[in-house]
Amino acid sequence: MLPPDHRQRPSAQWALTACSGSKRRRRLTACVSTVAPDPGTMGLPPWASMDEDLLRLIAWRVLAGDLLDYVRFRAVCPHWRSSTMCPRGSGVVDPRFHPRRWMMLPEGHGLYPAHGKLRGYIRFFNLDSGKFVRVKLPIFKDHCVLDSVDGILVMCRDKDTTIRLFHPFTGDVADLPPLATLARHVNPDLPGGSHPVHKFHYLGGVCASFSVSVTGVITAMLALHRMSCVAFATSSDRQWNLSTWTLDYRPPLSFQGKLYMVRMNFTSGQNTDIFQVDPPQEERVSSGSSLPSPKLIATIPADKLTHPIYLAECQSQILVVGYTDGSYSRMAVYRLSDLLLEKFVAVRSIGDKALFINERSIYVSANKGLPTVVGGTIVHPRQKNGSLTQYHISSDTWSRPMDGCIRTGPVFGPCCLIYYIYTCCRREYWNKGQLYNRSKACKWRVKGKWRRGA
């Protein structure tokens, strides 16, 4: 144990700092030391007693960047925590607290969510920073995930098919009607459509979208591409309703509570139409309610883009991506906002972002956290051989981001992060924790009879 006089002696570093100060600094310190501190703030650093209004202003700006940064901000001290709004309890109904850029990571190697080796933990990664977090989520024991909207997981409960919106970081849940209430709408003339179990195949594979009213009522839409229609309901309803119209569409895009779709054309040389589907305006959808018909918002001339054409969100904008002709040698990107004005000017740069496109399209930032991601590229399997390639928008050139062919497989050796990110574009593989490979059967390893079609 050190003697008392030694414990009280300042260290050499602090002594050197004190000796190197100017006379003016010593005079200022002396003046400040004569001011008696307030008894309520005695011993507290200045940042721990910051003005509450200023704290809230800083907190909202931090939240605009990332939810977990906001959580860390509130954890600095009790004063900061009590002066700012807690996300728990409002994680679903308040869009400010949505974990927008966080995506559930498919583990691969047969490690489906709730696998025993994972011990109840699920990993998420940030599409901008590349950071990973691990969260213990026992909900996956009796739920499966269908989709992710702004980081909110759209889940289906096994025992009664109730659709639930789940915030993975706050634990908040909002319930919607059971998916089974749509079973009566499945056309019995479809293969398996009359079978009480097989008909659920047509209710799986959804693209979800939802919005929240000022009164906290959630309105959700599920694009059922296997039936070419859209289901809709609110958090106040007991059953889902089905649109009275049908539309053959490419994989839709969920954006700001709406659905955007590209109508499929099976004849070469035809123009391509883009539609917008708005949610119903009523806060309670009755059995006789109908969904507004798709609204034609843009038409792409056949000499600009040819099928397949994809919609992708990138930095709060909708981009339209496709091939320039049937040779599939060049790709082009257009802003939907330009197409609405009939301006057909291709985008030549998307900055440090990379677009991963398939049935679900996502954009990822190229940085130190994601070193294998190349900015200004489109990552997509080639139409001819299925190998994963990346198209450089500014130079109109192709390169290979990884080895192996993900469409015919297998992919040998350690898998790079590109493979995991691309798997997130295929919901039927992503939700099972299985890396995308068309040569392998994509099926649930557990509770398959409860999760048919998902």
N, C-alpha and C positions, 0 to 999 in steps of 0.2 A: 504494500500500500504506500502511495506517495505521501510525503510529509505535507502538512497544510500549507506551508509557505511555498512549496513547489507547485501545488495545485493552483494557487492564486497567481503565480508568476505568468505574465503573458508570453506566448510563444515567440520564437525569433521572427517568424513571418509578420505577426501583428506588430511587434516592436519596430521592425524595419519600416512598415507602412506608416506608423505614427511618426517616426523620425523624418521621413521623406516629405511630409506635408508642408505646405507653405505657411508663412505667418498669417496670411489672410484666411486660410482654411482653419487655422487654429483659433483665430479670433471669432470666425463664424460659428465654430463648434462651441466655443465658450458662451456666445450669445444665446445659441439654441438651448444649451444645457440649463440656462437660468429660467427657462419657461417650464412651469410645472405641468406634467402630463395630466390629462383628464383621468380620474380614477377608473372610469369605465373602460378606457382603452389602454391602461397601463400594461406594458409588456406585450402588446399586440403589434405585429408588423403592419405597415400602412396598408398593404393590399388586403389584409384581413378585415379592415373596417371601411372598405370602399363604399361609396354612395350606392344605394340600391338601384336607382334609376340607371346609373352608368353601368352597373353590373348586368342589368337586364338587357341593355342595349348591346353590350359586348356578347352576352350569351346568345342572343338571337343571331348575331353575325357568325358566331362559332357554329351554331346549329345549321345555318345555311350551307356550311361546308360538309359536315358529317355528324351524324347522331352520336357516335361513340366519342368524338371529340367534345361534344356538349356534355356527355355523361362524365367524362374526365374533368371538365371544367367545373362542374357542380361538386365534384369530390375533393376540391382543393381544401375547403374549410367549411365548418358549419354555417358561417355567415353567407358564403356564396351559395350554399345548398338551399338555405331557407329563403333566399332572395330571388331564386329563379324557379321556373315551373317544372315540376316533376313529370317526366314523360310517362311514367307508369300510371295506367288508368286512362290515358288518352292516346296510347300508341297507335291504335287503329283509326279512331274517329278524327284525330287531328293530323292532317297530312304533313304538318311541319315535322312530326316525329317519325315519319316513315323512313326506314333504313334503305334509301333508294339505290345506293350503289353497292349493296351487299348481296352476294349470291351464295346459295348453299353449294358446297363443294361435293361433287360425286367422288367418293373414295376409291371406287374400282376394287379389283381383287376380291370380288364377292362380298364386300363389306357394305351391305345395304343399310339404310338408316334403321336404328334400333338393333343392329347386329350385336351379339354379346361381346365381341372383342372391342367394340367402340365404347362400352360401359356407359351408354346413354348419351354420349357426347356427339354433337354435330359440328362440323367445321364450316365456317363461312369465310369468304375472301372478298376484299374490296376491289372492284373493277377499276378504280382509279389509282389507288396507292399500292395495291398488291399485298396489303396487310391481311393476316389471318387471325381469326378469333375462334375459340372453341367454347361452345355453350352446351350445358346439360339440358336436354329436352326430352323428358319422359313421354311427352305427348305422342311421339312417333311409335310407341308400343301398340297403339290401337288406332292410329291415323296414318293415312298416306297423303303425300303432297301432290297436287295436280298442277300447280302453276305458282309463279311468283310475280306479284305486281308491286312495283316500287319497293321491293324488299319484303313486302307482306306475303306470307305463305298462304296459298289457297289450299285448304286441306279437306279431306273427306274422312269422316269417322266411320270405322268399320261396321259397327253394330247396327247403325240406322241410316248411313249415307248422308248424314247432316254435313252441309258445306260450312266450313268455318274459316274465317280470316284470322290468322295468327301472327302476332308480332314476335319474332324469335328472341328479341333482346329485352323486351319488357314483360312478355308473357300474356299480354292482353289478347282477348279473343272476342270476336263478334260472330254470332251464329246467323246462318241463312237457312232456308228450307232444305229438307233432304233431297238428294238427287233422285231418289226413288220416285218422287212425285212426277217425274218426267217420263217414267217407263210407259205410261199409257199413251204417250205421244209417238212412240216408236212405231214406224210402219211395219205391220206384220208381214208384208210382202218382201221385206228385206231379208237376206240370208240370216237366219237365226232370230229374226225380229219377233217371232211369235213365242220363242222360248223364254220362260220366266227369268232365266239367268243369263243366257247368251245375249239378250237384248241390251244388257248394260254395256256391251262393247261399243254401242253407238253413242253412249253418254259420256264416254271417256275421251281422253285426248283433247282437253278444252284449252281455249285461250280466254283468260278471264280479264275483266275490267270492272272497276267499281269507282263510285264517287260518294261523297258524304255531303248531306245538306247542312244548312246552318243549324237545324234542330238536331243533328246527330243521326239522322236516318241514312242508312247505307243502301244504295241502289247498285246492284251488281248485274253484269251480263256475262254469259258463258257462250262463246262461239263454239258450236258443235259442228266441226268441219266434216264429220262422218255422216251428218244428216243435212249439211248445207243450210243450217238455220241457227238462230240465236235464242237462248233461254234467258229469262230475266226475272228478277224478284227483288224485294227489299227486305231489310232486316225485320220489318213488321209483318211479313207474310208467312204463311204456312206451307205454301207450295210454289213451285216454279211454273212460269208460263212460257209458252213457245211462240216465236214469231209466226205470223200467218204467211209470211213470204219466205222463199228460199232463194239462195244465190250460190252458184258454183264459184268458189273463190280460192285463191292462193292462201297460204297461212296468213292470218290477220295480224294486225299490230294493235296492241293496247296502248293508248296514249291519252293521259289526262281525262280518264273516265269515259272515253269513247273508243269505238273500234273502227279501224281502217282496213279496207279489204281491196284486193286487186282481183277483178273478175277474170276467171280463166277463159281463155280463147283456145279452141282446138283447131282453128284454121289459120295457117300461116298468112302473113300479110295483113292481118286485121289490127286495128287500133286497140289499145288497152285502156279500160276504164278503171278508175279508182273511186271507191265509195266510202262514205262516212256513215256510221251508225251511231245515232245519239241515244242516250238512255231515256226511259220514260220519265216524264216530269212529275207524275204524282208520287207522293210520299208513301202511298199504299197501293199496291197493284192488285186489282181485283181479278177474278177469274175471267172476266170479259175484257180485260185490258189488252191492248195491242201495242207492239213495239213500232215506233216510227219506221217507215220504209227506208231502205238505204238511200242516201242522197249522193247523186253523182257530182263529184267535185272537180275531177280532172280527167282528161283524156290524153294518152300518150300516143303520138303517131308511130306507126309500125317502123318507120325508117329511123327512129330514135332509139327504141329499145325493143327487144324481142324476148319471148318467154324462155326461161322463167324470170319473173320480175318479183323483187322482194321490197318490203317496207322495213325501214330500220330507224330507230330513234338515235340521234347523236346530238348531245348538248342542247336538249330542249327543242330540237328541230326534227322533222320527219324527212328522211332521205329515201329516194326511190332508186333502187339498184338493179341493174340487169345487164344483159349482153347486148352489144350493138347490132349483131347479126347472127345468122345461123351457124357461122363457123366457130362461135364461142371462143374467139381469139382475143377479143377486146371487151372491156366492161366500161360502163358509164354510170355516173352518179348525178342525180338531179335533186334539188330541193323541192319538196311538195309545195312550199309557199310560192315558188317561181312557176310551177306548173299551173297553180290556181290562176295565175295572171297570164297564162299561155306564153311564158318565157321559157324557151327550151335551151338554156345555157348550162352546160355540164359543169359540175364542180371539179376543180382540178386539185384541191387540197382539202384535207380534213384535219390538218395539223398533226398532233402527236397521237391521234386516235386510230384505232384499228377496228374495222367492222367484221364481226363474225356473223355470217348469215346462213340461215336455214329456216326451219319451220318457226323458230324463235330467233330473232336477231338481237345482238347486244353489241355495245361498243366498249372498248377497253383502252386505257391509257398506256402508252409506252413510257416506262420510267425504270428507276433502279429496282423497284419492287417487282416489276414484271419484265425482266431482262430479255425474255425470248419474244416479246411482242414488238413488232415493227410498226411504227406510226405511218399513217398515210396509206394503209393497205386494206384490202378486202380479203378475208380468209374464208375459203369456200372450196368444197370438193369439185374437181374438174368434171365436166359433163361426160367426158369420153372415158376416163379410166378410174375415176373415183378417188384419186390421190388428193390429199389435202394440199392446197396451194394458196399462195397469197399474191394478189394482184396489186402492183404498185401504181396508184392512181396518177401520180405526176409524170411518170416515165412510160406508162403503158407496157410494163414488163411483168413477167411472172417469175416466181421463185418458190422453193419448197421450204416451208417452215419446220418440217420434221420428216423423219424417214418412215417408210411403211405406207400401206394403203389402208385407210380406216374403213373403206367401204367393203373390201373383200377380206382384209386382215390376213393373218394376225399382225399386230404391231409388236415387234420384238424389242427387247432391251428396256431400260428405264424410260418411262413416258415423260415427255416434257409438259410444262404447264399449258402449252397451246392445246394439247389433246384434251385436257380437263376442261379448259374454257370452251372448246368447241362442243364437248358433250353437253354443256349447259344449253346449247341451241336445240337439243333433241330431248323434249320433255320425257318421253317414254323411257329413255335411258337414264337421264339425270335424276328422276325421282326414285329410281331403284338403286342408285349408287353404282351403276354399271357403265363403264366407259364405252362409248359408241363404237360398234363394230357390227356391220350387217351380217357377217358370217356366223354370229352367235345369236342364239335365241334371246329375245328380250322379254323376260317374264319375271314375275314376283317369286322370290325364293320362299316367302312365307305369306300366308293368308291370301293366296291367289284367288280363291273363290269369292272373297269379299271385295277384291280390287280389280275385278275384270274390266278390261278396257282402259284402265288408268295408266 
